[in-house]
């Protein structure tokens, strides 16, 4: 008789990353080639994992539900998991986690549709059992691939880069994500779908959200980033600075000023951010580390549309 798996799984947090109703003129709605009255449904899954202590893991599951021409939503569910690494992707563990995340996202989708008077005549977006079981092998492959290329998911990288609360660092972290969220999700003057594709080639989408939420905690306390997350944050920061210094700056202005990133604060953001980038690059070079994404140079004003 097989011994029961001794694993503790707790839901830490559930966050709606965004909810976007479709307009009839949106390119995705226009190009969907749906028959009248038919829906085009797509459910995407992504994840991030942080090893916070011996046999203790934080698993972030992002579920994106896209129902054209109604709306799309992305929901992050964060789990605290206590178990040895060899049990992490056992079906009894990872399927339960993914099923919970999917159910949370579906519940959020229908709640948001109801609140906006978007009519839905269905109660499920995907076959739950088939969807969850299809994720398992790919998650194991991605997890092992990340370890192979980035030796990041290990205790030795815990707290590799610390940020301390202060006006300059708060401006750097908050300003970075105000600008990036604008060009990736919020401002329809930008080509959002294209921008997501090109940016997340450099900073994988689930890691982007992990870094963002860790950085938002800086309002209350000192934060620690792994070496990988710190390097990817610097890519985020450099992208934001480049966009403020070139042709996309004017398009950004109304939206970012409205949320408090005034021209004076933008100047300080560029000054503080550039200094932080230089310091990190020197520290990174001295460490002898190699992170492929961070080694590349990006012309973000050409890549972002």
C-alpha positions as a printed NumPy array, in Angstrom:
array([[  0.   ,   0.   ,   0.   ],
       [  1.382,   3.387,  -1.049],
       [  2.278,   5.746,   1.774],
       [  0.291,   9.019,   1.828],
       [  2.172,  12.09 ,   0.628],
       [  3.065,  14.319,   3.567],
       [  2.615,  17.802,   2.13 ],
       [  1.176,  21.046,   3.5  ],
       [ -0.471,  23.395,   0.985],
       [ -1.974,  26.749,   1.98 ],
       [ -3.4  ,  29.545,  -0.142],
       [ -1.613,  32.768,   0.799],
       [ -3.166,  35.28 ,  -1.556],
       [ -5.53 ,  35.641,  -4.519],
       [ -5.071,  38.714,  -6.717],
       [ -6.907,  39.896,  -9.833],
       [ -4.061,  41.154, -12.015],
       [ -6.449,  42.653, -14.554],
       [ -9.884,  42.339, -16.142],
       [-10.43 ,  43.735, -19.64 ],
       [-13.864,  43.74 , -21.322],
       [-13.711,  43.61 , -25.126],
       [-14.962,  46.473, -27.234],
       [-16.39 ,  45.699, -30.712],
       [-13.493,  47.651, -32.268],
       [-10.704,  45.798, -30.418],
       [ -8.378,  44.005, -32.895],
       [ -8.748,  40.625, -31.144],
       [-12.539,  40.855, -31.423],
       [-12.408,  41.994, -35.048],
       [ -9.928,  39.296, -36.087],
       [-11.398,  36.349, -34.21 ],
       [-13.433,  35.08 , -37.209],
       [-16.161,  33.899, -34.86 ],
       [-19.583,  33.048, -36.183],
       [-22.243,  35.393, -34.858],
       [-23.199,  34.282, -31.355],
       [-20.178,  31.969, -31.037],
       [-17.417,  32.425, -28.446],
       [-13.688,  31.837, -28.774],
       [-12.422,  30.518, -25.431],
       [ -8.779,  30.203, -24.419],
       [ -7.309,  29.472, -20.973],
       [ -3.582,  30.007, -20.366],
       [ -1.476,  28.885, -17.418],
       [  1.914,  30.099, -16.189],
       [  3.8  ,  29.812, -12.914],
       [  6.753,  30.9  , -10.829],
       [  8.404,  29.101,  -7.899],
       [ 10.606,  30.428,  -5.115],
       [ 12.412,  28.179,  -2.626],
       [ 12.174,  30.224,   0.571],
       [ 13.585,  27.684,   3.001],
       [ 14.491,  24.035,   3.298],
       [ 11.485,  22.1  ,   1.927],
       [  9.387,  25.284,   1.842],
       [  8.192,  26.739,  -1.453],
       [  6.11 ,  29.627,  -2.683],
       [  4.262,  28.696,  -5.876],
       [  2.595,  31.412,  -7.946],
       [ -0.032,  30.221, -10.435],
       [ -1.34 ,  32.671, -13.042],
       [ -4.504,  31.755, -14.922],
       [ -5.611,  33.858, -17.884],
       [ -9.139,  33.301, -19.196],
       [ -9.826,  34.877, -22.577],
       [-13.369,  34.659, -23.944],
       [-13.659,  36.565, -27.225],
       [-15.663,  38.78 , -27.712],
       [-16.686,  39.088, -24.03 ],
       [-13.673,  39.764, -21.796],
       [-10.391,  38.437, -20.484],
       [ -8.989,  38.174, -16.974],
       [ -5.722,  37.169, -15.338],
       [ -5.711,  35.962, -11.723],
       [ -2.724,  35.043,  -9.57 ],
       [ -3.108,  32.566,  -6.723],
       [ -0.15 ,  32.205,  -4.359],
       [  0.475,  29.001,  -2.402],
       [  2.777,  28.134,   0.462],
       [  3.902,  24.515,   0.091],
       [  5.925,  22.475,   2.593],
       [  7.437,  19.313,   1.133],
       [ 10.671,  17.882,  -0.287],
       [ 11.408,  18.908,  -3.87 ],
       [ 10.828,  15.361,  -5.159],
       [  7.17 ,  15.565,  -4.04 ],
       [  6.476,  19.022,  -5.422],
       [  5.141,  17.841,  -8.789],
       [  3.346,  14.723,  -7.636],
       [ -0.157,  14.672,  -9.098],
       [ -1.817,  14.806,  -5.675],
       [  0.049,  18.048,  -4.95 ],
       [  0.353,  20.031,  -8.171],
       [ -3.064,  19.057,  -9.555],
       [ -4.743,  20.272,  -6.368],
       [ -2.854,  23.57 ,  -6.618],
       [ -3.713,  24.111, -10.293],
       [ -7.344,  23.149,  -9.768],
       [ -7.692,  25.707,  -6.969],
       [ -6.082,  28.416,  -9.138],
       [ -8.349,  27.619, -12.095],
       [-11.492,  27.688,  -9.938],
       [-10.437,  31.037,  -8.435],
       [ -9.906,  32.539, -11.888],
       [-13.221,  31.242, -13.214],
       [-15.079,  32.597, -10.195],
       [-13.417,  35.979, -10.713],
       [-14.269,  36.005, -14.422],
       [-17.975,  35.424, -13.858],
       [-18.125,  37.886, -10.952],
       [-16.519,  40.641, -13.028],
       [-18.759,  39.91 , -16.019],
       [-21.841,  40.122, -13.803],
       [-20.68 ,  43.402, -12.257],
       [-20.33 ,  44.89 , -15.758],
       [-23.553,  43.426, -17.166],
       [-21.648,  41.186, -19.572],
       [-23.981,  38.28 , -20.245],
       [-22.593,  34.741, -20.063],
       [-24.611,  31.605, -20.842],
       [-22.024,  29.125, -19.548],
       [-20.622,  28.205, -16.127],
       [-17.251,  26.622, -17.001],
       [-14.512,  27.857, -19.31 ],
       [-12.576,  24.594, -19.704],
       [-12.764,  20.894, -18.841],
       [-11.158,  21.086, -15.402],
       [ -9.745,  17.561, -15.151],
       [ -8.272,  17.544, -18.661],
       [ -6.794,  21.021, -18.281],
       [ -5.155,  20.329, -14.921],
       [ -3.682,  16.962, -15.906],
       [ -2.23 ,  18.471, -19.1  ],
       [ -0.119,  20.949, -17.099],
       [  1.91 ,  18.546, -14.989],
       [  4.654,  17.383, -17.363],
       [  5.226,  20.849, -18.801],
       [  5.637,  22.341, -15.322],
       [  8.271,  19.735, -14.425],
       [ 10.13 ,  20.436, -17.679],
       [ 10.079,  24.215, -17.15 ],
       [ 11.135,  23.917, -13.513],
       [ 14.127,  21.722, -14.375],
       [ 15.033,  23.931, -17.333],
       [ 15.088,  27.049, -15.126],
       [ 17.366,  25.311, -12.633],
       [ 19.664,  24.1  , -15.394],
       [ 20.123,  27.519, -16.991],
       [ 19.911,  29.778, -13.968],
       [ 20.849,  27.865, -10.783],
       [ 18.319,  30.185,  -9.169],
       [ 15.887,  27.927,  -7.379],
       [ 18.182,  27.23 ,  -4.454],
       [ 18.761,  28.531,  -0.961],
       [ 22.102,  30.126,  -1.795],
       [ 20.268,  32.759,  -3.847],
       [ 17.874,  33.735,  -1.079],
       [ 18.204,  37.447,  -0.338],
       [ 20.939,  37.909,  -2.945],
       [ 19.824,  41.501,  -3.473],
       [ 18.135,  43.591,  -0.786],
       [ 16.201,  46.84 ,  -1.239],
       [ 15.645,  49.122,   1.74 ],
       [ 12.662,  51.426,   2.059],
       [ 13.469,  55.008,   1.127],
       [ 11.997,  57.731,  -1.067],
       [ 14.438,  57.083,  -3.911],
       [ 13.905,  53.307,  -3.983],
       [ 10.127,  53.635,  -3.615],
       [ 10.101,  55.971,  -6.607],
       [ 12.257,  53.56 ,  -8.614],
       [ 10.098,  50.5  ,  -7.931],
       [  6.705,  52.195,  -8.193],
       [  7.69 ,  54.245, -11.24 ],
       [  8.97 ,  51.173, -13.064],
       [  5.697,  49.291, -12.767],
       [  3.503,  52.339, -13.419],
       [  5.237,  52.75 , -16.778],
       [  5.408,  49.076, -17.7  ],
       [  1.822,  48.281, -16.719],
       [  0.817,  51.177, -18.951],
       [  2.519,  49.866, -22.089],
       [  1.707,  46.212, -21.369],
       [ -1.901,  46.291, -20.15 ],
       [ -3.6  ,  49.596, -19.533],
       [ -3.014,  52.136, -22.318],
       [ -4.719,  51.245, -25.586],
       [ -2.671,  53.876, -27.41 ],
       [  0.014,  51.165, -27.32 ],
       [ -0.073,  47.819, -29.124],
       [ -0.594,  45.86 , -25.92 ],
       [ -0.559,  42.336, -27.379],
       [  2.657,  43.011, -29.304],
       [  4.298,  44.67 , -26.291],
       [  3.476,  41.738, -24.034],
       [  5.055,  39.339, -26.516],
       [  8.329,  41.231, -26.958],
       [  8.75 ,  42.253, -23.33 ],
       [  8.033,  38.833, -21.863],
       [ 10.7  ,  37.337, -24.126],
       [ 13.122,  39.189, -21.864],
       [ 11.207,  39.019, -18.572],
       [  8.917,  35.954, -18.413],
       [  5.409,  37.03 , -17.518],
       [  4.976,  35.028, -14.272],
       [  8.335,  36.309, -13.006],
       [  7.3  ,  39.863, -13.909],
       [  4.314,  39.615, -11.558],
       [  6.394,  37.957,  -8.838],
       [  8.956,  40.767,  -8.956],
       [  6.236,  43.415,  -9.052],
       [  4.469,  42.108,  -5.945],
       [  7.713,  41.665,  -4.029],
       [  8.694,  45.244,  -4.91 ],
       [  5.3  ,  46.59 ,  -3.849],
       [  6.014,  45.255,  -0.343],
       [  8.812,  47.818,  -0.121],
       [  6.178,  50.317,   1.046],
       [  6.058,  48.429,   4.35 ],
       [  9.42 ,  46.688,   4.766],
       [ 12.836,  45.804,   3.375],
       [ 12.595,  43.277,   0.545],
       [ 14.916,  40.538,  -0.676],
       [ 15.233,  39.466,  -4.309],
       [ 16.969,  36.383,  -5.619],
       [ 19.785,  37.072,  -8.07 ],
       [ 17.525,  36.144, -11.002],
       [ 14.643,  38.337,  -9.856],
       [ 17.044,  41.219,  -9.212],
       [ 18.506,  40.902, -12.714],
       [ 15.058,  40.782, -14.292],
       [ 13.959,  43.799, -12.25 ],
       [ 16.898,  45.725, -13.711],
       [ 15.627,  44.868, -17.205],
       [ 12.23 ,  46.252, -16.162],
       [ 13.848,  49.399, -14.808],
       [ 15.995,  49.952, -17.901],
       [ 12.956,  49.534, -20.156],
       [ 10.989,  52.129, -18.162],
       [ 13.875,  54.624, -18.249],
       [ 14.38 ,  54.181, -22.005],
       [ 10.67 ,  54.765, -22.683],
       [ 10.732,  58.021, -20.71 ],
       [ 13.755,  59.283, -22.611],
       [ 12.566,  58.768, -26.17 ],
       [  9.632,  58.744, -28.575],
       [  7.09 ,  56.981, -26.329],
       [  7.393,  59.561, -23.544],
       [  4.619,  61.822, -24.825],
       [  2.163,  58.961, -25.232],
       [  2.813,  57.935, -21.635],
       [  2.423,  61.382, -20.07 ],
       [ -1.357,  61.757, -19.438],
       [ -1.758,  58.312, -17.868],
       [  1.342,  58.308, -15.661],
       [  0.846,  61.899, -14.495],
       [ -2.725,  61.016, -13.495],
       [ -1.406,  58.409, -11.021],
       [  1.218,  60.732,  -9.568],
       [  4.333,  60.266, -11.712],
       [  4.651,  63.982, -12.435],
       [  7.372,  65.498, -14.677],
       [  9.475,  66.39 , -11.602],
       [  9.202,  62.843, -10.285],
       [ 10.014,  61.49 , -13.743],
       [ 13.32 ,  63.384, -13.717],
       [ 14.185,  61.966, -10.303],
       [ 13.122,  58.496, -11.442],
       [ 15.552,  58.671, -14.37 ],
       [ 18.352,  59.985, -12.131],
       [ 17.872,  57.475,  -9.3  ],
       [ 17.115,  54.591, -11.659],
       [ 20.193,  55.159, -13.825],
       [ 22.407,  55.182, -10.723],
       [ 20.811,  51.954,  -9.471],
       [ 21.334,  50.284, -12.845],
       [ 25.012,  51.193, -12.883],
       [ 25.537,  49.906,  -9.345],
       [ 23.76 ,  46.636, -10.055],
       [ 25.726,  46.033, -13.257],
       [ 28.981,  46.522, -11.371],
       [ 27.833,  44.157,  -8.591],
       [ 26.618,  41.616, -11.137],
       [ 29.906,  41.703, -13.049],
       [ 31.895,  41.293,  -9.83 ],
       [ 29.769,  38.274,  -8.821],
       [ 30.8  ,  36.318, -11.901],
       [ 27.184,  35.256, -12.482],
       [ 25.706,  34.533, -15.901],
       [ 22.029,  35.185, -16.556],
       [ 21.243,  35.014, -20.277],
       [ 18.385,  37.543, -20.288],
       [ 20.487,  40.113, -18.471],
       [ 23.471,  39.702, -20.794],
       [ 21.399,  40.932, -23.76 ],
       [ 20.972,  44.625, -24.636],
       [ 17.527,  45.866, -25.623],
       [ 16.412,  48.901, -27.616],
       [ 13.006,  49.184, -25.972],
       [ 11.847,  52.233, -27.924],
       [ 12.158,  50.194, -31.115],
       [ 10.654,  47.036, -29.646],
       [  7.668,  48.676, -27.921],
       [  4.847,  49.863, -30.179]])
